[in-house]
Amino acid sequence: MRRLLVVIALSMLVLGGFAWAALAPIEPASRDELFEIPHGTWARRMAGEKVDILPDTIRLTLGANDVLLLRNADEVPQMFGPTLIMPGQSFRLPFASASTYNFACTAHASGQLNVIVEPTPARGWETLRWRLRKLSKTVWPASHEHGTGGTVEHK
């Protein structure tokens, strides 16, 4: 009987956690998604090294992480769209609409960077899936690293 009570209590706890994850509003500590251009990137490229520091596509979510923050830690200026980011400077670009944006970017190996801004997930299953994706990136960050030329959601 005691074992059954423990199983029921644990089941209720797990179900309560899922209910919270699905229904609670998303309130991040910061809406910034930081991507840094590391020191020495330009020198490594000039030496002939293939340096992938940014992914092909960055995914953001309105209301959660909808501000792209680029930090230039390199010793040369970098262009992002029409903006020149000097060494040591940061550039914040907030997004207000869900869409796909394409930018010219000198820090990217291909010279192009795509930003996909997804709508705020609806409460329920969408919010639960969003939180589970975020959790999986925290637990298994190697599958979401920069520099793979793939799609990255968060650094």
Disulfide bonds with the S-S distance in Angstrom:
none
